[in-house]
Amino acid sequence: MKIIEEFKAFAMKGNVVDMAIGIIIGAAFGGVVTSLVTDVLTPPIGALIGGIDFSAFAIKLSNPLNGSNPVEILYGKFLNAVFNFFIAALAVFILVKAMNRLKKKVETAPDTVQMPSEEVVLLTQIRDLLSKK
């Protein structure tokens, strides 16, 4: 029973929960980026190039053992994966840059108006008393 309690304490730590949330959001974000690349970005790029579908790019190699079934190297799908990576990296870069900017604003914002120290207050009172004489 002690091992179950230790595991429960470990699993409920903030770092583990934060990591799990990050993985779930990352997986969902990956799906969004994949759809953005395959459904939104590559069709116009293909149209500009001449109506080419990147995912259909392949090199067919004849199979010497079985001449009827050629082997395909699907480099078009690889190009889509590379586009996915660069778009995801760009999105993460922009997100981190924005978070750093917000963090810097919070750090540089003045906390409160600082009250003068006791010495300054006493010296000010002494000055005022001397000026009245």
N, CA, C and O atoms as a DFTB+ gen file, in Angstrom:
532 C
 N C O
     1  1       0.805      -1.201       0.000
     2  2       0.000       0.000       0.000
     3  2       0.849       1.267       0.000
     4  3       0.417       2.305      -0.501
     5  1       2.044       1.186       0.554
     6  2       2.899       2.362       0.615
     7  2       3.317       2.810      -0.781
     8  3       3.423       4.008      -1.044
     9  1       3.552       1.861      -1.668
    10  2       3.961       2.220      -3.030
    11  2       2.843       2.975      -3.747
    12  3       3.122       3.885      -4.527
    13  1       1.599       2.617      -3.500
    14  2       0.466       3.310      -4.122
    15  2       0.399       4.747      -3.613
    16  3       0.157       5.672      -4.389
    17  1       0.610       4.935      -2.323
    18  2       0.590       6.284      -1.757
    19  2       1.732       7.131      -2.313
    20  3       1.552       8.313      -2.606
    21  1       2.912       6.517      -2.455
    22  2       4.050       7.244      -3.020
    23  2       3.796       7.629      -4.471
    24  3       4.119       8.739      -4.894
    25  1       3.209       6.694      -5.237
    26  2       2.903       7.000      -6.633
    27  2       1.863       8.108      -6.721
    28  3       1.972       9.000      -7.562
    29  1       0.859       8.052      -5.860
    30  2      -0.181       9.085      -5.856
    31  2       0.428      10.451      -5.544
    32  3       0.081      11.448      -6.177
    33  1       1.336      10.496      -4.566
    34  2       1.996      11.764      -4.229
    35  2       2.843      12.258      -5.400
    36  3       2.880      13.456      -5.680
    37  1       3.523      11.337      -6.082
    38  2       4.343      11.705      -7.241
    39  2       3.471      12.227      -8.378
    40  3       3.783      13.251      -8.985
    41  1       2.378      11.520      -8.666
    42  2       1.516      11.885      -9.794
    43  2       0.801      13.207      -9.565
    44  3       0.470      13.908     -10.521
    45  1       0.564      13.548      -8.323
    46  2      -0.162      14.783      -8.036
    47  2       0.751      16.000      -7.896
    48  3       0.269      17.108      -7.660
    49  1       2.046      15.808      -8.037
    50  2       2.950      16.956      -8.007
    51  2       2.646      17.847      -9.197
    52  3       2.202      17.372     -10.241
    53  1       2.882      19.116      -9.040
    54  2       2.579      20.080     -10.095
    55  2       3.319      19.812     -11.384
    56  3       2.748      19.988     -12.461
    57  1       4.582      19.387     -11.315
    58  2       5.368      19.183     -12.528
    59  2       4.793      18.078     -13.398
    60  3       4.750      18.215     -14.620
    61  1       4.356      16.992     -12.791
    62  2       3.820      15.870     -13.560
    63  2       2.504      16.267     -14.214
    64  3       2.273      15.965     -15.385
    65  1       1.649      16.937     -13.465
    66  2       0.361      17.365     -14.014
    67  2       0.579      18.388     -15.129
    68  3      -0.076      18.315     -16.168
    69  1       1.486      19.335     -14.925
    70  2       1.789      20.331     -15.954
    71  2       2.319      19.667     -17.218
    72  3       1.953      20.049     -18.330
    73  1       3.184      18.670     -17.043
    74  2       3.732      17.965     -18.198
    75  2       2.627      17.222     -18.950
    76  3       2.602      17.231     -20.181
    77  1       1.717      16.580     -18.219
    78  2       0.622      15.855     -18.867
    79  2      -0.266      16.813     -19.656
    80  3      -0.675      16.505     -20.776
    81  1      -0.560      17.958     -19.080
    82  2      -1.373      18.955     -19.785
    83  2      -0.644      19.440     -21.030
    84  3      -1.256      19.610     -22.085
    85  1       0.655      19.663     -20.911
    86  2       1.446      20.093     -22.067
    87  2       1.447      19.061     -23.178
    88  3       1.365      19.416     -24.353
    89  1       1.540      17.788     -22.822
    90  2       1.530      16.730     -23.838
    91  2       0.183      16.676     -24.539
    92  3       0.127      16.532     -25.760
    93  1      -0.896      16.789     -23.785
    94  2      -2.237      16.743     -24.385
    95  2      -2.447      17.936     -25.312
    96  3      -2.934      17.775     -26.431
    97  1      -2.084      19.124     -24.855
    98  2      -2.240      20.316     -25.695
    99  2      -1.319      20.233     -26.904
   100  3      -1.695      20.641     -28.003
   101  1      -0.112      19.706     -26.707
   102  2       0.820      19.546     -27.822
   103  2       0.292      18.607     -28.886
   104  3       0.460      18.859     -30.079
   105  1      -0.348      17.523     -28.464
   106  2      -0.922      16.587     -29.437
   107  2      -2.046      17.252     -30.224
   108  3      -2.144      17.086     -31.440
   109  1      -2.887      18.002     -29.529
   110  2      -3.967      18.708     -30.222
   111  2      -3.401      19.766     -31.161
   112  3      -3.893      19.939     -32.276
   113  1      -2.375      20.469     -30.716
   114  2      -1.737      21.488     -31.539
   115  2      -1.113      20.859     -32.777
   116  3      -1.145      21.446     -33.858
   117  1      -0.546      19.669     -32.623
   118  2       0.029      18.957     -33.769
   119  2      -1.016      18.663     -34.829
   120  3      -0.742      18.779     -36.023
   121  1      -2.215      18.283     -34.399
   122  2      -3.296      18.043     -35.354
   123  2      -3.701      19.306     -36.092
   124  3      -3.973      19.273     -37.292
   125  1      -3.739      20.416     -35.375
   126  2      -4.089      21.694     -36.002
   127  2      -3.027      22.091     -37.020
   128  3      -3.356      22.530     -38.122
   129  1      -1.760      21.940     -36.657
   130  2      -0.677      22.302     -37.571
   131  2      -0.686      21.398     -38.798
   132  3      -0.485      21.871     -39.916
   133  1      -0.916      20.108     -38.600
   134  2      -0.974      19.184     -39.733
   135  2      -2.087      19.578     -40.691
   136  3      -1.888      19.591     -41.906
   137  1      -3.250      19.898     -40.154
   138  2      -4.359      20.325     -41.005
   139  2      -4.039      21.638     -41.707
   140  3      -4.359      21.807     -42.884
   141  1      -3.411      22.565     -40.995
   142  2      -3.035      23.838     -41.608
   143  2      -2.114      23.613     -42.797
   144  3      -2.295      24.221     -43.852
   145  1      -1.138      22.749     -42.630
   146  2      -0.180      22.511     -43.708
   147  2      -0.827      21.756     -44.856
   148  3      -0.746      22.198     -46.002
   149  1      -1.470      20.626     -44.573
   150  2      -1.984      19.781     -45.656
   151  2      -3.223      20.360     -46.324
   152  3      -3.412      20.177     -47.526
   153  1      -4.070      21.056     -45.570
   154  2      -5.340      21.520     -46.126
   155  2      -5.342      22.985     -46.550
   156  3      -6.128      23.377     -47.413
   157  1      -4.466      23.799     -45.949
   158  2      -4.512      25.237     -46.223
   159  2      -3.282      25.728     -46.986
   160  3      -3.417      26.453     -47.971
   161  1      -2.101      25.345     -46.548
   162  2      -0.889      25.927     -47.136
   163  2      -0.384      25.206     -48.381
   164  3      -0.055      25.857     -49.372
   165  1      -0.316      23.883     -48.352
   166  2       0.274      23.193     -49.505
   167  2      -0.578      23.258     -50.770
   168  3       0.002      23.297     -51.855
   169  1      -1.917      23.274     -50.713
   170  2      -2.655      23.411     -51.980
   171  2      -2.356      24.704     -52.743
   172  3      -2.145      24.638     -53.953
   173  1      -2.327      25.897     -52.088
   174  2      -1.969      27.095     -52.855
   175  2      -0.528      27.071     -53.366
   176  3      -0.249      27.526     -54.475
   177  1       0.389      26.536     -52.545
   178  2       1.777      26.440     -53.004
   179  2       1.849      25.520     -54.210
   180  3       2.541      25.815     -55.184
   181  1       1.135      24.410     -54.145
   182  2       1.087      23.495     -55.287
   183  2       0.464      24.142     -56.507
   184  3       0.906      23.903     -57.631
   185  1      -0.577      24.975     -56.295
   186  2      -1.218      25.659     -57.420
   187  2      -0.269      26.670     -58.051
   188  3      -0.246      26.823     -59.272
   189  1       0.514      27.362     -57.223
   190  2       1.487      28.315     -57.760
   191  2       2.562      27.609     -58.578
   192  3       3.056      28.148     -59.568
   193  1       2.912      26.422     -58.164
   194  2       3.939      25.665     -58.877
   195  2       3.359      25.020     -60.136
   196  3       4.108      24.658     -61.044
   197  1       2.068      24.877     -60.198
   198  2       1.460      24.296     -61.392
   199  2       0.492      23.175     -61.073
   200  3       0.401      22.205     -61.826
   201  1      -0.228      23.289     -59.976
   202  2      -1.227      22.298     -59.618
   203  2      -0.652      21.003     -59.077
   204  3      -1.261      19.942     -59.214
   205  1       0.502      21.087     -58.472
   206  2       1.168      19.888     -57.982
   207  2       0.710      19.594     -56.559
   208  3       0.648      20.491     -55.719
   209  1       0.391      18.328     -56.299
   210  2       0.039      17.871     -54.960
   211  2       1.292      17.285     -54.321
   212  3       1.796      16.250     -54.758
   213  1       1.790      17.952     -53.284
   214  2       3.038      17.514     -52.663
   215  2       2.940      16.103     -52.101
   216  3       3.896      15.333     -52.192
   217  1       1.792      15.756     -51.518
   218  2       1.682      14.444     -50.886
   219  2       1.754      13.312     -51.900
   220  3       1.977      12.160     -51.528
   221  1       1.567      13.628     -53.176
   222  2       1.632      12.591     -54.208
   223  2       3.045      12.394     -54.751
   224  3       3.280      11.478     -55.539
   225  1       3.988      13.241     -54.338
   226  2       5.365      13.082     -54.822
   227  2       5.928      11.759     -54.327
   228  3       5.882      11.455     -53.135
   229  1       6.454      10.985     -55.250
   230  2       7.024       9.688     -54.875
   231  2       8.014       9.250     -55.942
   232  3       7.917       9.635     -57.107
   233  1       8.946       8.451     -55.521
   234  2       9.881       7.811     -56.449
   235  2       9.554       6.328     -56.434
   236  3       9.553       5.690     -55.381
   237  1       9.279       5.789     -57.611
   238  2       8.944       4.366     -57.703
   239  2      10.180       3.592     -58.147
   240  3      10.786       3.873     -59.181
   241  1      10.520       2.625     -57.339
   242  2      11.653       1.757     -57.642
   243  2      11.124       0.364     -57.962
   244  3      10.251      -0.158     -57.269
   245  1      11.657      -0.217     -59.005
   246  2      11.202      -1.571     -59.331
   247  2      11.777      -2.551     -58.321
   248  3      12.920      -2.427     -57.879
   249  1      10.974      -3.500     -57.980
   250  2      11.366      -4.511     -57.009
   251  2      12.013      -5.672     -57.754
   252  3      11.336      -6.364     -58.514
   253  1      13.312      -5.900     -57.552
   254  2      13.972      -6.971     -58.302
   255  2      13.473      -8.358     -57.908
   256  3      13.551      -9.293     -58.705
   257  1      12.965      -8.498     -56.694
   258  2      12.475      -9.807     -56.270
   259  2      11.078     -10.083     -56.801
   260  3      10.737     -11.218     -57.133
   261  1      10.286      -9.040     -56.873
   262  2       8.909      -9.193     -57.337
   263  2       8.639      -8.027     -58.287
   264  3       8.282      -6.941     -57.830
   265  1       8.796      -8.219     -59.555
   266  2       8.706      -7.160     -60.555
   267  2       7.365      -6.470     -60.626
   268  3       7.287      -5.363     -61.159
   269  1       6.305      -7.070     -60.115
   270  2       4.977      -6.481     -60.254
   271  2       4.667      -5.430     -59.187
   272  3       3.823      -4.564     -59.420
   273  1       5.317      -5.479     -58.034
   274  2       5.039      -4.525     -56.958
   275  2       6.221      -3.576     -56.770
   276  3       7.195      -3.933     -56.108
   277  1       6.149      -2.361     -57.349
   278  2       7.262      -1.424     -57.166
   279  2       7.282      -0.865     -55.736
   280  3       6.247      -0.765     -55.077
   281  1       8.458      -0.513     -55.288
   282  2       8.631       0.111     -53.980
   283  2       8.569       1.621     -54.183
   284  3       9.174       2.156     -55.112
   285  1       7.832       2.307     -53.303
   286  2       7.688       3.760     -53.428
   287  2       8.385       4.471     -52.270
   288  3       8.259       4.080     -51.109
   289  1       9.114       5.509     -52.611
   290  2       9.671       6.422     -51.608
   291  2       8.793       7.668     -51.650
   292  3       8.849       8.443     -52.605
   293  1       7.986       7.858     -50.615
   294  2       6.992       8.935     -50.580
   295  2       7.611      10.211     -50.000
   296  3       7.344      10.576     -48.855
   297  1       8.425      10.871     -50.792
   298  2       9.087      12.074     -50.287
   299  2       8.142      13.269     -50.221
   300  3       8.463      14.254     -49.555
   301  1       7.004      13.219     -50.878
   302  2       6.012      14.290     -50.775
   303  2       5.423      14.364     -49.373
   304  3       5.217      15.452     -48.834
   305  1       5.157      13.216     -48.792
   306  2       4.667      13.197     -47.413
   307  2       5.746      13.709     -46.466
   308  3       5.447      14.361     -45.465
   309  1       6.998      13.409     -46.786
   310  2       8.107      13.929     -45.984
   311  2       8.155      15.456     -46.075
   312  3       8.387      16.130     -45.072
   313  1       7.934      16.004     -47.280
   314  2       7.904      17.467     -47.428
   315  2       6.795      18.075     -46.574
   316  3       6.998      19.111     -45.941
   317  1       5.619      17.436     -46.553
   318  2       4.532      17.918     -45.703
   319  2       4.939      17.880     -44.231
   320  3       4.631      18.802     -43.475
   321  1       5.632      16.814     -43.825
   322  2       6.085      16.721     -42.432
   323  2       7.095      17.822     -42.112
   324  3       7.083      18.379     -41.014
   325  1       7.967      18.135     -43.068
   326  2       8.939      19.220     -42.860
   327  2       8.211      20.554     -42.731
   328  3       8.551      21.365     -41.869
   329  1       7.204      20.789     -43.589
   330  2       6.399      22.012     -43.469
   331  2       5.728      22.063     -42.094
   332  3       5.719      23.108     -41.442
   333  1       5.164      20.927     -41.656
   334  2       4.529      20.870     -40.334
   335  2       5.513      21.284     -39.249
   336  3       5.186      22.079     -38.367
   337  1       6.714      20.736     -39.323
   338  2       7.723      21.038     -38.309
   339  2       8.045      22.527     -38.286
   340  3       8.078      23.136     -37.217
   341  1       8.281      23.114     -39.446
   342  2       8.658      24.523     -39.471
   343  2       7.527      25.426     -39.004
   344  3       7.776      26.427     -38.333
   345  1       6.305      25.092     -39.343
   346  2       5.179      25.911     -38.891
   347  2       4.997      25.765     -37.383
   348  3       4.754      26.754     -36.692
   349  1       5.112      24.541     -36.866
   350  2       5.004      24.340     -35.419
   351  2       6.136      25.060     -34.695
   352  3       5.908      25.692     -33.664
   353  1       7.353      24.970     -35.225
   354  2       8.491      25.650     -34.602
   355  2       8.287      27.162     -34.618
   356  3       8.596      27.839     -33.637
   357  1       7.769      27.696     -35.721
   358  2       7.500      29.129     -35.806
   359  2       6.432      29.538     -34.797
   360  3       6.565      30.566     -34.134
   361  1       5.373      28.737     -34.679
   362  2       4.310      29.056     -33.725
   363  2       4.830      29.028     -32.293
   364  3       4.505      29.911     -31.499
   365  1       5.633      28.026     -31.959
   366  2       6.196      27.949     -30.610
   367  2       7.149      29.118     -30.364
   368  3       7.155      29.693     -29.275
   369  1       7.953      29.473     -31.367
   370  2       8.869      30.604     -31.235
   371  2       8.097      31.887     -30.953
   372  3       8.469      32.653     -30.065
   373  1       7.026      32.126     -31.702
   374  2       6.217      33.333     -31.502
   375  2       5.579      33.319     -30.116
   376  3       5.524      34.349     -29.445
   377  1       5.099      32.156     -29.690
   378  2       4.484      32.038     -28.370
   379  2       5.496      32.321     -27.263
   380  3       5.200      33.068     -26.330
   381  1       6.676      31.736     -27.358
   382  2       7.711      31.956     -26.339
   383  2       8.158      33.410     -26.337
   384  3       8.378      33.991     -25.275
   385  1       8.293      34.000     -27.520
   386  2       8.700      35.403     -27.611
   387  2       7.655      36.305     -26.946
   388  3       8.009      37.239     -26.227
   389  1       6.368      36.026     -27.185
   390  2       5.306      36.818     -26.561
   391  2       5.306      36.633     -25.043
   392  3       5.125      37.596     -24.298
   393  1       5.508      35.401     -24.589
   394  2       5.540      35.151     -23.147
   395  2       6.725      35.854     -22.497
   396  3       6.590      36.407     -21.405
   397  1       7.884      35.839     -23.153
   398  2       9.057      36.536     -22.615
   399  2       8.824      38.039     -22.553
   400  3       9.255      38.697     -21.606
   401  1       8.148      38.582     -23.554
   402  2       7.844      40.015     -23.560
   403  2       6.911      40.365     -22.394
   404  3       7.113      41.366     -21.708
   405  1       5.884      39.524     -22.178
   406  2       4.978      39.770     -21.063
   407  2       5.699      39.622     -19.727
   408  3       5.463      40.395     -18.799
   409  1       6.571      38.636     -19.636
   410  2       7.328      38.408     -18.405
   411  2       8.232      39.601     -18.112
   412  3       8.367      40.019     -16.962
   413  1       8.850      40.145     -19.159
   414  2       9.732      41.297     -18.987
   415  2       8.934      42.514     -18.527
   416  3       9.414      43.285     -17.695
   417  1       7.712      42.702     -19.061
   418  2       6.883      43.829     -18.642
   419  2       6.516      43.709     -17.171
   420  3       6.506      44.705     -16.447
   421  1       6.213      42.492     -16.728
   422  2       5.853      42.286     -15.329
   423  2       7.052      42.556     -14.432
   424  3       6.906      43.146     -13.362
   425  1       8.245      42.127     -14.862
   426  2       9.446      42.334     -14.054
   427  2       9.831      43.804     -13.973
   428  3      10.302      44.255     -12.928
   429  1       9.643      44.565     -15.050
   430  2      10.066      45.961     -15.060
   431  2       9.007      46.909     -14.522
   432  3       9.300      48.082     -14.291
   433  1       7.791      46.435     -14.317
   434  2       6.739      47.304     -13.803
   435  2       7.068      47.694     -12.363
   436  3       7.486      46.854     -11.566
   437  1       6.878      48.967     -12.036
   438  2       7.167      49.380     -10.657
   439  2       6.172      48.732      -9.698
   440  3       4.970      48.684      -9.961
   441  1       6.701      48.235      -8.579
   442  2       5.839      47.559      -7.613
   443  2       4.883      48.557      -6.964
   444  3       3.672      48.513      -7.181
   445  1       5.435      49.428      -6.188
   446  2       4.655      50.484      -5.538
   447  2       5.582      51.679      -5.359
   448  3       6.787      51.595      -5.599
   449  1       5.006      52.772      -4.939
   450  2       5.816      53.949      -4.659
   451  2       6.595      53.662      -3.384
   452  3       6.011      53.327      -2.354
   453  1       7.903      53.793      -3.454
   454  2       8.723      53.500      -2.286
   455  2       8.683      54.672      -1.316
   456  3       8.836      55.833      -1.693
   457  1       8.477      54.328      -0.079
   458  2       8.476      55.336       0.973
   459  2       9.925      55.641       1.330
   460  3      10.775      54.751       1.299
   461  1      10.212      56.908       1.674
   462  2      11.589      57.237       2.065
   463  2      11.968      56.510       3.356
   464  3      11.110      56.192       4.179
   465  1      13.244      56.257       3.514
   466  2      13.724      55.553       4.706
   467  2      13.564      56.436       5.940
   468  3      13.304      57.635       5.836
   469  1      13.726      55.821       7.102
   470  2      13.585      56.573       8.355
   471  2      14.601      57.700       8.444
   472  3      14.297      58.789       8.930
   473  1      15.812      57.428       7.970
   474  2      16.853      58.456       8.027
   475  2      16.459      59.683       7.215
   476  3      16.646      60.821       7.646
   477  1      15.908      59.427       6.028
   478  2      15.512      60.536       5.161
   479  2      14.385      61.320       5.805
   480  3      14.377      62.550       5.751
   481  1      13.432      60.625       6.413
   482  2      12.316      61.312       7.075
   483  2      12.842      62.169       8.227
   484  3      12.444      63.324       8.375
   485  1      13.735      61.602       9.041
   486  2      14.298      62.363      10.168
   487  2      15.107      63.561       9.685
   488  3      14.989      64.652      10.243
   489  1      15.913      63.373       8.671
   490  2      16.701      64.490       8.140
   491  2      15.805      65.580       7.565
   492  3      16.099      66.768       7.697
   493  1      14.724      65.174       6.934
   494  2      13.773      66.155       6.398
   495  2      13.144      66.946       7.535
   496  3      12.993      68.164       7.434
   497  1      12.775      66.268       8.615
   498  2      12.190      66.968       9.764
   499  2      13.200      67.929      10.391
   500  3      12.855      69.056      10.747
   501  1      14.445      67.480      10.522
   502  2      15.489      68.351      11.085
   503  2      15.693      69.570      10.195
   504  3      15.818      70.687      10.696
   505  1      15.728      69.370       8.896
   506  2      15.894      70.488       7.957
   507  2      14.754      71.478       8.100
   508  3      14.967      72.691       8.131
   509  1      13.523      70.943       8.188
   510  2      12.369      71.826       8.316
   511  2      12.420      72.622       9.619
   512  3      12.088      73.807       9.642
   513  1      12.841      71.962      10.710
   514  2      12.948      72.666      11.996
   515  2      14.020      73.750      11.948
   516  3      13.819      74.845      12.473
   517  1      15.153      73.450      11.324
   518  2      16.227      74.437      11.224
   519  2      15.835      75.608      10.335
   520  3      16.239      76.744      10.583
   521  1      15.063      75.338       9.320
   522  2      14.665      76.429       8.424
   523  2      13.651      77.357       9.090
   524  3      13.543      78.521       8.705
   525  1      12.909      76.866      10.077
   526  2      11.941      77.708      10.789
   527  2      12.637      78.668      11.749
   528  3      12.061      79.702      12.089
   529  1      13.833      78.371      12.191
   530  2      14.552      79.226      13.153
   531  2      15.132      80.417      12.517
   532  3      15.764      81.231      13.191
